[in-house]
Amino acid sequence: MLLLVTGLVLFFGIHSVSIINADWRNSMVQRLGVAPWRVLYSLMSLGGLVLLIWGYGMARSNPVILYTTPPWLHYVNYLLMLSVFPLFIATYIPGKIKSTVKHPTFAAIKIWAFSHLLVNGTHADVLLFGCFLAWAVAGRISMKHRKQRPVLGLPAAPYNDLIAVLAGLGIYVLFFVVIHRWMTGIPLIF
């Protein structure tokens, strides 16, 4: 569990710099330069991600069950997950989805984390998905109080929402049929 917690602290620590102190983040970018900051940010993120994946895998081998849920909640999870990939893609393909939701990546992470908490009740699951959910809520709230940095993506176009939805649903199908089992060892098709 120590690896999981260390990974979470490292991953969310670097991802929370703008939430906690955007001015400090901006001064570090000024002092180091954009490219070195991005390298440092990426290395810390990757290190945290590797540790949390490794730690989560180890914790799953000896689970501590906090709660169990009825099997029908898996179907609720599948339905909620339908929106996750289109929302995430809409972040980078501006259209009505992005302008309506405002911060589609945070919305996608909140839905992803919440839907996984509905069906996963071990200590490691609650820690992992709960941290993602709490971070996304804090991030979304902080966006109301700080200057937005531009997000690189495609130019606005009338068909961008269609692209986001179709591409997102295509990725969802790939995850549902192949990728989730490959990444986690847990098949979604019973």
C-alpha positions, 0 to 999 in steps of 0.5 A: 500500500505504501507504493500506491500512497507514494504514487498518489502523493507524487502524481497528485502533488505535481498535478495540484500545483496550479490548484494550490498555488498558481502563482508559484507554478507561474514563477517556476515556469518563469525561472526554469523556462517552459520546456524544463518545467514541462520535463520536470512536470512530466517526469514527476507525473510519470514516476507517480503514475508508475508507482501508483499503478504498481502499488495498486496492482500489489494491493489488489493481490491482497484486497481489503474489502470495505464494501460490496455492491449489487451486480446491477451497478455494473450496468450503471457503471457501463452507462456512466462510462459512455460519456467519459471518452467523448468528454475527454476528447471534447477538451481538445476539439472545441465545440458546444460540448466544451463550451457547455461543460466548461472543463470536460476533462474534469467532468470525465475524471469525476464520472470515471472515478465515481462510476468505478467507486460504484463497483469497486469496494476494496481499500485500494479502489477507494483510495485510488478512485477517491483521490481522482474524484477529490482531485477533479472536484478541487481542480474544477472549483479552482478553475473558477478562481484562476486565470485559464491557460490555453489548451492546445487542440483543433480549431473550433468547427461545427462538426467537432462535437460529432468527432468527439462523440464518435471518437469517444464512443469508438475508444469506449468500445475498444476499452470495453472489449479489449483494453480494460482486460489487457490493462487491468486483467478484469474483463468487462464482458462476462 
